Amino acid sequence: MVKQRKQTIEYRNVRLSIDTYKKLDKYLLELIQKRGDRHISLDEAIKSLIASYYSTKAKKKWIDSEK
């Protein structure tokens, strides 16, 4: 029997390897220095990484379309 999921999920646990966690922690420190705010959570750091990934992906797509 499959357990049913709720329609609105607020939190989901994710397992990270130690290496990934260390890289994320290093990025978090860089983000704190860049923004000057010491109260940045790991969730905000991950959102920032995702946003930068998609913005660079969009730039690359735009540059490739102009060739």
C-alpha positions, 0 to 999 in steps of 0.5 A, spaced: 500 500 500 502 506 497 502 512 503 498 518 500 501 525 500 498 531 502 496 536 497 500 542 500 507 540 502 511 545 506 517 541 508 521 535 505 527 532 508 533 531 503 539 527 504 546 530 502 552 527 502 558 530 506 561 533 500 555 536 498 554 539 505 561 542 505 560 545 498 553 548 500 556 550 507 562 554 503 557 557 498 553 559 504 559 563 507 561 566 501 553 568 500 554 571 507 560 575 506 557 578 499 550 580 502 553 582 509 547 579 512 549 573 517 542 571 518 542 567 511 539 560 512 541 554 508 534 554 504 536 561 502 543 559 499 539 553 495 534 558 492 540 563 491 544 557 487 538 555 483 536 562 481 543 563 479 543 557 475 537 558 471 539 566 470 546 563 467 542 558 463 538 563 460 543 568 458 547 562 455 541 560 451 540 567 449 547 568 447 547 561 443 540 564 439 544 570 437 549 566 433 
